[in-house]
Amino acid sequence: MGHIRYGKILLAISLGCCSIAWGQGGRAGRAAAAVQQATPPAGAPAPAAGRGGAVEFYSYDATASTAPPIPDAPPAETHQKITVNGDALAYTTRAGYLPLRNATTGQAEAHIFYSAYFKDGVTDASARPLVFFLGGAPGVAATWQEFGGLGPKRMKWTKEGTAGAPPYSWTDNPHTLLGQADLVFVNPVGTAFSRPDQPAKAPSFWTTSADTASLAEFVRSFLGVSGRRNSPLYLAGEDLGTARAAALTAYLNEHQIPVQGVVLLSLTPSADALAGDTQYITLLPSLVMASWYHKKLSPELSAMSAEQISGQARQFASREYLHALYKGERMSADERAKVVSDIARLTGLSKAFVANNDMRITLDRFNSEVMRAQHRGVAASDARVAGFTPPLIPAGRGGGGGGFGGGAPAPIDLNLYNLAGGMQTAYEAYLRHELTFTGNSNGIFYLNSGGVGPYTSTITDDASLSGAFARNPNLRLFVAVNYFDLGAPFYATEYTMAHLNVSPEVRAHNITISHYDAGQMTYVDDKALAKLHGDLARFVTDTRK
């Protein structure tokens, strides 16, 4: 899960990140190297200061002098069985910690919490693929991929695609990838129960280079202790974690651990895809999809399928719209009027609104206008979900001296709030009861935020995903593109892939791109999950040939 998983609204990471660095940035200025503060979920209240300020009991405090030691104990192991397509699938689970040891001193510097699933009855484990899921942005656990829809057990979502009301529960997942590969869900330092051994060491893990290096050490150690060094290796990342997967791929190849394939879910677009006027061109088709879904278009356009309307949106954005933004003030009055009219027709916005915004529609401006009469806005993580948007409170009214009122309310992603609380509650019960993990019984499980402090992010052009392809021309890549994820606009992702610097042979044979009628978390949608499972199953099978 990504944006409550980290406020990813219009954040961007370039696929030009180096093999030991992956970066993050806003829709403006995302190409520059930056030092950024890890942010709380969009719309959530900011945590109280716990470092010399108000009392804080939730967020991790890297200034503390000591922390409870994490014992080096074997992971909890269980044996379970589910039914997939009428056949029994027996498997072994392990949940626990893997220490990250300093190569020189041999001392543990952190303990990574993970959960792993291994199919039983496999005669040659070295021939069986092993997929490492790496979570999302800094602070976001891999629980979303594990329990959201790709592990053998899945959160029981309501038919509306929400967590519903308590008590929350889970169910067998017929679309798990366990039939094709063994699965390891890895939680970087500061997520889930993963912690540094000493609080003072925590900030040293919160950089792009250290994040990559620590996860690489986890992969290396896990392959060794589980006897899987020779298994086909796959890495999977989501939202901002897609850059993590790209960087880790190059890093592992540099350290003689070849990667067979990379899976990128809700790929973060490159900086070039979100720069200058290109950002409006690559965003517009996603705005069209949002308006189409909410029946804000003409009957003729509303009757189209998702593929048809997205095709029209792409065509307009890459031709008439591109040409108009290029010409700027050189357009004639008639040319401008036509472009304004066509944008209004495709987005459901008024001509006056389009004209007043100089034909450049940002996500926040679109969201404040498209359903303004109903005081509703769409969720950035899934534009199909809409909810009440509190009106702006004029300055001086309703404040009451309590810090409320005066200014725009914080953005709320209703979709994420419909998912996260129930998700964490159910997963912790699943972890304790089914996976029988008993450690850290009083500890805080950081699902989305709170465990990672200020995070230093960098971007370079040195060795990126394209660099990983240069090092390993046999590497395979799978990219999932979601039509309703406004944080990673689908046309921006397509732009990114079209400009990826790889050989013609790699582009023709090594890259698979698949589209889904889904928001950011493809696996939350039942229909999209079935398609995603089929696509990933083929990807893993094909790359083994």
C-alpha positions as CSV (number, residue, x, y, z in Angstrom):
1,M,0.0,0.0,0.0
2,G,1.7,3.2,-0.9
3,H,0.4,6.6,-0.2
4,I,-1.0,6.3,3.3
5,R,1.9,4.2,3.0
6,Y,3.6,7.5,2.6
7,G,1.7,10.3,1.1
8,K,2.8,9.4,-2.4
9,I,0.4,11.9,-4.0
10,L,2.4,13.1,-7.0
11,L,5.7,12.0,-5.7
12,A,8.2,10.8,-8.3
13,I,11.3,8.6,-8.4
14,S,13.3,8.5,-11.6
15,L,14.3,5.1,-13.0
16,G,17.6,6.9,-13.5
17,C,18.5,6.2,-9.8
18,C,21.8,4.7,-9.2
19,S,22.5,1.1,-8.1
20,I,23.0,2.2,-4.5
21,A,20.5,5.1,-4.4
22,W,16.9,5.6,-5.1
23,G,15.2,8.9,-4.6
24,Q,11.9,10.6,-4.0
25,G,10.5,14.1,-4.7
26,G,7.4,16.0,-5.3
27,R,5.7,16.7,-8.6
28,A,7.7,19.9,-8.7
29,G,11.5,19.6,-8.3
30,R,11.6,15.8,-8.1
31,A,14.7,15.5,-10.3
32,A,17.0,17.2,-7.8
33,A,18.8,15.4,-5.0
34,A,17.1,16.2,-1.8
35,V,17.0,15.6,1.9
36,Q,13.4,15.0,2.9
37,Q,11.5,14.4,6.0
38,A,9.5,11.2,6.1
39,T,5.8,12.3,6.0
40,P,2.7,10.9,7.7
41,P,-0.2,9.5,5.7
42,A,-2.0,12.0,3.6
43,G,-4.7,13.6,5.6
44,A,-3.5,12.2,8.9
45,P,-2.7,14.4,11.9
46,A,1.0,15.0,12.3
47,P,2.5,13.1,15.2
48,A,3.4,15.0,18.3
49,A,7.0,15.9,18.9
50,G,8.7,13.2,21.0
51,R,12.2,14.6,21.0
52,G,12.3,17.2,23.6
53,G,8.8,18.4,22.9
54,A,5.4,16.9,23.8
55,V,5.1,13.4,25.0
56,E,5.1,10.9,22.1
57,F,4.4,7.3,22.4
58,Y,4.1,6.1,18.8
59,S,6.9,7.3,16.5
60,Y,10.3,5.7,16.8
61,D,12.8,7.9,18.7
62,A,16.3,7.7,17.2
63,T,17.7,9.8,20.0
64,A,16.9,7.3,22.8
65,S,19.9,5.9,24.5
66,T,18.8,2.2,24.6
67,A,16.2,-0.1,23.2
68,P,15.0,-3.6,24.1
69,P,17.4,-6.2,22.6
70,I,16.1,-8.3,19.7
71,P,17.0,-12.0,20.4
72,D,18.6,-14.1,17.7
73,A,15.9,-16.8,17.7
74,P,14.6,-19.2,15.0
75,P,11.6,-17.9,13.1
76,A,8.2,-19.2,14.0
77,E,7.3,-22.0,11.7
78,T,3.9,-23.5,10.8
79,H,2.5,-25.9,8.2
80,Q,-0.6,-24.9,6.4
81,K,-2.8,-25.8,3.4
82,I,-5.2,-23.9,1.1
83,T,-7.2,-24.9,-2.0
84,V,-6.3,-23.3,-5.3
85,N,-8.5,-24.2,-8.3
86,G,-9.7,-27.3,-6.6
87,D,-6.2,-28.6,-5.7
88,A,-4.6,-28.6,-2.3
89,L,-1.6,-26.4,-1.9
90,A,0.5,-27.3,1.2
91,Y,3.2,-24.9,2.4
92,T,5.5,-24.0,5.2
93,T,5.5,-20.5,6.7
94,R,8.3,-18.7,8.6
95,A,8.0,-15.4,10.4
96,G,10.7,-13.8,12.4
97,Y,13.9,-11.8,12.4
98,L,17.1,-12.0,10.3
99,P,20.1,-10.1,11.8
100,L,22.1,-7.8,9.6
101,R,25.7,-8.3,10.7
102,N,28.6,-6.1,10.1
103,A,31.0,-7.8,7.6
104,T,34.0,-6.8,9.7
105,T,32.9,-7.2,13.3
106,G,30.3,-9.8,12.9
107,Q,28.0,-7.8,15.2
108,A,24.4,-7.4,14.4
109,E,23.5,-3.8,13.5
110,A,19.8,-4.3,12.9
111,H,17.1,-7.1,12.7
112,I,14.9,-7.3,9.7
113,F,11.4,-8.7,10.3
114,Y,10.1,-10.9,7.5
115,S,7.5,-13.6,6.6
116,A,8.2,-16.3,4.1
117,Y,6.1,-19.0,2.4
118,F,7.6,-22.2,0.9
119,K,5.6,-24.8,-1.1
120,D,5.8,-28.3,0.3
121,G,6.8,-31.3,-1.7
122,V,9.3,-29.6,-3.9
123,T,12.0,-32.1,-4.8
124,D,14.5,-29.6,-6.2
125,A,14.3,-26.3,-4.3
126,S,17.1,-24.8,-6.4
127,A,14.9,-24.9,-9.5
128,R,12.1,-23.1,-7.7
129,P,11.8,-19.3,-8.1
130,L,12.1,-17.1,-5.1
131,V,10.4,-13.7,-5.1
132,F,11.4,-11.0,-2.6
133,F,8.7,-8.3,-2.0
134,L,10.3,-5.1,-0.8
135,G,7.3,-3.0,0.3
136,G,6.7,0.6,-0.8
137,A,8.1,4.0,0.2
138,P,10.3,4.5,3.3
139,G,8.3,3.6,6.3
140,V,5.8,1.3,4.5
141,A,5.7,-2.4,5.3
142,A,5.6,-5.3,2.8
143,T,2.4,-6.4,4.5
144,W,0.4,-4.7,1.8
145,Q,1.6,-7.1,-0.8
146,E,1.6,-10.1,1.5
147,F,-1.8,-9.8,3.1
148,G,-3.4,-7.5,0.5
149,G,-3.6,-10.1,-2.2
150,L,-0.4,-12.0,-3.2
151,G,0.3,-14.2,-0.2
152,P,-1.6,-17.5,0.5
153,K,-3.9,-15.8,2.9
154,R,-5.6,-12.5,2.0
155,M,-7.5,-9.8,3.9
156,K,-11.2,-10.3,3.5
157,W,-12.2,-7.1,1.7
158,T,-15.8,-6.1,1.3
159,K,-17.5,-6.2,-2.1
160,E,-16.9,-2.4,-2.2
161,G,-13.1,-3.1,-1.8
162,T,-12.8,-1.7,1.7
163,A,-11.9,-3.3,5.0
164,G,-15.5,-2.9,6.3
165,A,-16.3,-2.9,10.0
166,P,-14.8,-5.0,12.8
167,P,-14.3,-7.8,13.4
168,Y,-11.9,-8.0,10.5
169,S,-10.8,-11.4,9.0
170,W,-8.9,-13.1,6.3
171,T,-9.5,-15.9,3.8
172,D,-7.6,-18.4,1.5
173,N,-6.3,-16.6,-1.5
174,P,-6.8,-18.6,-4.8
175,H,-4.7,-15.9,-6.6
176,T,-1.6,-16.3,-4.5
177,L,1.7,-16.5,-6.4
178,L,2.8,-19.3,-4.2
179,G,1.8,-21.9,-6.8
180,Q,4.6,-20.6,-9.1
181,A,7.2,-19.3,-6.6
182,D,8.2,-19.2,-3.0
183,L,7.6,-15.8,-1.5
184,V,9.5,-13.7,1.0
185,F,8.0,-10.4,2.3
186,V,10.8,-8.1,3.6
187,N,10.3,-5.1,5.9
188,P,13.2,-2.6,5.8
189,V,14.5,-1.0,9.0
190,G,11.7,1.2,10.5
191,T,8.8,-0.8,9.0
192,A,6.8,-3.6,10.6
193,F,8.9,-4.9,13.5
194,S,12.3,-4.2,11.8
195,R,14.5,-2.2,14.1
196,P,18.2,-1.1,14.4
197,D,19.9,-2.8,17.4
198,Q,20.8,0.7,18.8
199,P,18.4,3.7,18.3
200,A,21.4,5.9,17.4
201,K,22.1,3.8,14.4
202,A,18.6,4.2,12.9
203,P,19.4,7.4,10.8
204,S,22.2,5.5,9.1
205,F,19.7,3.2,7.6
206,W,17.5,6.0,6.4
207,T,19.4,6.9,3.2
208,T,19.0,5.5,-0.2
209,S,22.4,3.9,-0.3
210,A,22.0,2.3,3.2
211,D,18.5,1.1,2.4
212,T,19.7,-0.7,-0.7
213,A,22.8,-2.1,1.0
214,S,20.8,-3.4,4.0
215,L,18.2,-5.1,1.8
216,A,20.9,-6.6,-0.3
217,E,22.5,-8.0,2.8
218,F,19.1,-9.4,3.8
219,V,18.8,-11.1,0.5
220,R,22.3,-12.5,0.6
221,S,21.9,-13.8,4.1
222,F,18.5,-15.3,3.5
223,L,19.7,-17.2,0.4
224,G,22.5,-18.6,2.5
225,V,20.6,-19.7,5.6
226,S,17.7,-21.1,3.6
227,G,20.0,-23.0,1.1
228,R,18.5,-21.1,-1.9
229,R,21.6,-19.5,-3.3
230,N,21.1,-21.2,-6.7
231,S,17.3,-20.4,-7.0
232,P,16.0,-18.1,-9.7
233,L,15.8,-14.7,-7.9
234,Y,13.0,-12.1,-8.4
235,L,12.5,-8.7,-6.8
236,A,9.2,-6.9,-6.5
237,G,8.6,-3.3,-5.5
238,E,5.5,-1.1,-5.3
239,D,5.0,2.7,-5.7
240,L,8.2,4.4,-4.4
241,G,9.6,0.9,-3.7
242,T,9.8,0.3,-7.5
243,A,13.0,2.5,-7.5
244,R,14.2,0.4,-4.5
245,A,13.8,-2.7,-6.6
246,A,15.6,-1.2,-9.5
247,A,18.5,0.0,-7.4
248,L,18.7,-3.3,-5.6
249,T,18.8,-5.3,-8.8
250,A,21.9,-3.4,-10.0
251,Y,23.5,-3.6,-6.5
252,L,23.0,-7.4,-6.3
253,N,24.4,-7.9,-9.8
254,E,27.5,-5.8,-8.8
255,H,27.9,-8.2,-5.8
256,Q,27.7,-11.4,-7.8
257,I,24.0,-12.2,-7.0
258,P,22.3,-12.3,-10.3
259,V,18.6,-11.3,-10.5
260,Q,16.4,-13.2,-12.9
261,G,13.4,-10.8,-13.0
262,V,12.0,-7.5,-11.5
263,V,8.3,-6.8,-10.9
264,L,7.3,-3.2,-10.5
265,L,3.7,-2.5,-9.3
266,S,2.4,1.0,-9.7
267,L,5.7,2.2,-11.1
268,T,6.8,5.7,-10.0
269,P,7.3,7.8,-13.2
270,S,10.7,9.3,-14.1
271,A,11.5,12.9,-13.4
272,D,11.3,13.7,-17.2
273,A,7.7,12.4,-17.3
274,L,6.7,14.9,-14.6
275,A,8.8,17.9,-15.7
276,G,7.6,21.2,-17.3
277,D,4.6,21.0,-19.5
278,T,5.1,17.2,-19.8
279,Q,3.6,16.8,-16.4
280,Y,0.2,18.1,-17.6
281,I,0.4,16.0,-20.8
282,T,1.1,12.8,-18.8
283,L,-1.5,13.6,-16.1
284,L,-4.4,14.5,-18.3
285,P,-5.4,11.0,-19.4
286,S,-5.7,9.9,-15.8
287,L,-8.0,12.9,-15.1
288,V,-10.1,11.8,-18.1
289,M,-10.4,8.3,-16.6
290,A,-11.5,9.7,-13.3
291,S,-14.2,11.8,-15.0
292,W,-15.3,8.9,-17.2
293,Y,-15.7,6.6,-14.2
294,H,-17.8,9.1,-12.3
295,K,-20.1,9.8,-15.3
296,K,-19.0,13.4,-15.8
297,L,-18.6,13.0,-19.5
298,S,-21.1,13.0,-22.4
299,P,-23.2,9.8,-22.9
300,E,-21.1,9.0,-26.0
301,L,-17.9,9.1,-24.0
302,S,-19.4,7.5,-20.9
303,A,-20.5,4.5,-23.0
304,M,-16.9,3.7,-24.0
305,S,-14.8,1.0,-22.3
306,A,-11.8,1.8,-20.2
307,E,-9.5,0.8,-23.1
308,Q,-11.4,3.0,-25.6
309,I,-11.6,6.1,-23.4
310,S,-7.9,5.8,-22.4
311,G,-7.0,5.4,-26.0
312,Q,-8.9,8.7,-26.9
313,A,-7.2,10.4,-23.9
314,R,-3.7,9.3,-25.0
315,Q,-4.3,10.4,-28.6
316,F,-5.5,13.8,-27.6
317,A,-2.7,14.3,-25.1
318,S,0.0,13.3,-27.5
319,R,-1.3,15.3,-30.4
320,E,-3.5,18.3,-30.1
321,Y,-2.7,18.9,-26.4
322,L,1.0,18.6,-26.9
323,H,0.9,20.9,-29.9
324,A,-1.1,23.5,-28.0
325,L,1.2,23.6,-25.0
326,Y,4.2,23.8,-27.4
327,K,2.8,26.8,-29.3
328,G,1.6,28.6,-26.2
329,E,0.8,32.2,-27.0
330,R,1.5,31.6,-30.6
331,M,-1.9,29.9,-30.9
332,S,-4.7,31.7,-32.7
333,A,-7.9,32.5,-30.8
334,D,-9.7,29.8,-32.8
335,E,-7.0,27.2,-32.0
336,R,-7.1,28.0,-28.3
337,A,-10.9,27.8,-28.2
338,K,-10.9,24.4,-29.8
339,V,-8.3,23.0,-27.4
340,V,-10.1,24.4,-24.4
341,S,-13.4,22.9,-25.7
342,D,-11.8,19.5,-26.2
343,I,-10.2,19.4,-22.8
344,A,-13.6,20.4,-21.3
345,R,-15.3,17.6,-23.3
346,L,-12.8,15.0,-22.1
347,T,-12.6,16.0,-18.5
348,G,-16.1,17.2,-17.7
349,L,-14.7,20.5,-16.5
350,S,-16.2,23.8,-17.7
351,K,-14.5,25.7,-20.5
352,A,-14.1,28.7,-18.2
353,F,-12.3,26.6,-15.7
354,V,-9.9,25.2,-18.3
355,A,-9.3,28.6,-19.8
356,N,-8.7,30.2,-16.4
357,N,-6.1,27.5,-15.7
358,D,-4.3,28.2,-19.0
359,M,-5.2,24.6,-20.1
360,R,-2.9,23.2,-17.4
361,I,-4.9,21.2,-15.0
362,T,-3.2,20.0,-11.8
363,L,-4.5,17.2,-9.7
364,D,-5.5,19.3,-6.8
365,R,-7.3,21.8,-9.0
366,F,-9.1,19.0,-10.8
367,N,-10.1,17.4,-7.6
368,S,-11.5,20.6,-6.1
369,E,-13.6,21.2,-9.2
370,V,-14.8,18.0,-10.8
371,M,-17.4,17.3,-8.1
372,R,-17.4,20.7,-6.4
373,A,-21.2,20.9,-6.4
374,Q,-21.4,17.8,-4.3
375,H,-18.5,18.8,-2.1
376,R,-16.8,15.6,-3.1
377,G,-13.3,14.7,-4.3
378,V,-11.6,11.6,-5.6
379,A,-8.9,9.6,-3.8
380,A,-5.4,9.9,-5.3
381,S,-4.7,6.3,-4.7
382,D,-7.8,5.1,-6.5
383,A,-9.8,7.7,-8.5
384,R,-12.9,5.4,-8.5
385,V,-13.3,6.2,-4.8
386,A,-14.9,9.5,-3.9
387,G,-15.8,11.1,-0.6
388,F,-17.0,14.3,1.0
389,T,-14.5,17.1,1.0
390,P,-14.9,19.6,3.8
391,P,-15.3,23.2,2.5
392,L,-12.7,25.8,3.1
393,I,-13.2,27.6,6.4
394,P,-12.5,31.3,6.1
395,A,-9.8,32.7,8.3
396,G,-11.2,33.9,11.6
397,R,-14.2,31.6,11.6
398,G,-14.6,28.4,13.6
399,G,-11.1,28.5,15.0
400,G,-12.1,28.8,18.7
401,G,-8.4,29.2,19.5
402,G,-7.8,25.4,19.1
403,G,-5.8,25.5,16.0
404,F,-8.7,24.7,13.6
405,G,-10.0,26.8,10.8
406,G,-8.3,29.4,8.5
407,G,-7.0,27.7,5.4
408,A,-7.7,24.6,3.3
409,P,-8.2,21.3,5.1
410,A,-5.6,18.6,4.8
411,P,-6.2,16.3,1.8
412,I,-7.8,13.0,2.8
413,D,-7.4,9.9,0.7
414,L,-10.6,8.2,1.6
415,N,-9.6,5.0,-0.2
416,L,-6.5,4.5,2.1
417,Y,-8.5,5.3,5.2
418,N,-11.0,2.6,4.1
419,L,-8.2,0.1,4.0
420,A,-5.4,0.7,6.4
421,G,-6.9,0.4,9.9
422,G,-8.7,-2.9,9.2
423,M,-5.8,-4.2,7.3
424,Q,-3.3,-3.7,10.2
425,T,-5.8,-5.1,12.8
426,A,-6.4,-8.2,10.7
427,Y,-2.8,-8.8,9.9
428,E,-1.6,-8.6,13.4
429,A,-4.2,-11.2,14.4
430,Y,-3.1,-13.4,11.5
431,L,0.5,-13.0,12.4
432,R,-0.1,-14.0,16.0
433,H,-2.7,-16.7,15.5
434,E,-1.8,-18.4,12.2
435,L,1.9,-17.7,11.8
436,T,2.3,-18.2,15.6
437,F,4.8,-15.3,15.9
438,T,5.1,-14.4,19.6
439,G,8.0,-12.0,19.6
440,N,7.7,-8.2,20.3
441,S,4.3,-8.8,21.9
442,N,4.1,-5.2,23.1
443,G,5.9,-3.6,20.2
444,I,4.4,-1.2,17.6
445,F,3.9,-2.7,14.2
446,Y,4.7,0.1,11.7
447,L,2.5,-0.5,8.7
448,N,2.6,2.9,7.0
449,S,4.6,5.4,9.0
450,G,6.1,6.2,12.4
451,G,9.1,4.0,12.3
452,V,11.3,6.1,9.9
453,G,12.5,9.6,10.6
454,P,14.1,12.1,8.3
455,Y,15.1,10.2,5.1
456,T,17.9,11.3,2.8
457,S,17.1,10.6,-0.9
458,T,19.4,11.0,-3.8
459,I,19.1,10.5,-7.6
460,T,22.0,10.0,-10.0
461,D,22.3,8.8,-13.6
462,D,25.2,6.5,-12.8
463,A,23.6,3.0,-12.8
464,S,19.9,2.7,-13.0
465,L,17.4,0.1,-14.1
466,S,18.8,0.6,-17.6
467,G,22.2,0.1,-16.0
468,A,21.0,-3.2,-14.6
469,F,19.9,-4.3,-18.1
470,A,23.4,-3.3,-19.4
471,R,25.0,-5.5,-16.7
472,N,22.6,-8.3,-17.2
473,P,21.0,-8.4,-20.7
474,N,19.0,-11.4,-19.7
475,L,17.1,-9.6,-16.9
476,R,13.3,-9.6,-17.4
477,L,11.0,-6.8,-16.3
478,F,7.3,-6.7,-15.5
479,V,5.5,-3.4,-15.1
480,A,1.9,-3.2,-13.8
481,V,0.1,0.0,-14.9
482,N,-3.1,1.1,-13.2
483,Y,-5.6,3.3,-14.9
484,F,-7.0,4.9,-11.7
485,D,-3.8,5.5,-9.7
486,L,-3.5,9.3,-9.8
487,G,-0.2,9.2,-7.8
488,A,1.4,7.3,-10.7
489,P,-0.5,8.5,-13.8
490,F,-0.6,5.7,-16.3
491,Y,0.5,7.8,-19.2
492,A,3.5,9.1,-17.2
493,T,4.4,5.4,-16.6
494,E,4.1,4.7,-20.3
495,Y,6.2,7.8,-21.1
496,T,8.9,6.5,-18.6
497,M,9.0,3.1,-20.2
498,A,9.2,4.5,-23.7
499,H,12.2,6.6,-22.7
500,L,14.1,3.8,-20.8
501,N,17.6,3.6,-22.1
502,V,17.9,0.0,-23.0
503,S,19.0,-1.9,-26.1
504,P,16.4,-2.7,-28.9
505,E,16.7,-6.4,-28.1
506,V,15.8,-5.8,-24.4
507,R,12.9,-3.6,-25.3
508,A,11.6,-6.2,-27.7
509,H,12.0,-9.3,-25.6
510,N,12.6,-8.5,-21.9
511,I,10.0,-6.0,-20.9
512,T,6.3,-6.9,-20.2
513,I,3.8,-4.1,-19.5
514,S,0.2,-4.9,-18.4
515,H,-2.7,-2.5,-17.7
516,Y,-5.4,-2.9,-15.0
517,D,-8.7,-1.3,-14.2
518,A,-7.5,-0.6,-10.7
519,G,-6.1,2.0,-8.3
520,Q,-2.7,1.9,-6.8
521,M,-3.1,-1.5,-5.0
522,T,-4.0,-3.7,-7.9
523,Y,-4.5,-6.7,-5.6
524,V,-7.3,-5.1,-3.6
525,D,-9.6,-5.3,-6.6
526,D,-10.8,-8.9,-7.1
527,K,-11.0,-8.7,-10.9
528,A,-7.7,-6.9,-11.2
529,L,-6.0,-9.4,-8.8
530,A,-7.1,-12.4,-11.0
531,K,-5.6,-10.7,-14.0
532,L,-2.4,-9.7,-12.1
533,H,-2.0,-13.3,-10.8
534,G,-2.3,-14.7,-14.3
535,D,0.2,-12.1,-15.7
536,L,2.8,-12.7,-12.9
537,A,2.4,-16.5,-13.1
538,R,3.2,-16.3,-16.9
539,F,6.1,-13.9,-16.2
540,V,7.8,-16.2,-13.7
541,T,7.2,-19.2,-15.9
542,D,8.4,-17.5,-19.1
543,T,11.6,-16.1,-17.5
544,R,12.6,-19.6,-16.4
545,K,12.8,-20.9,-19.9
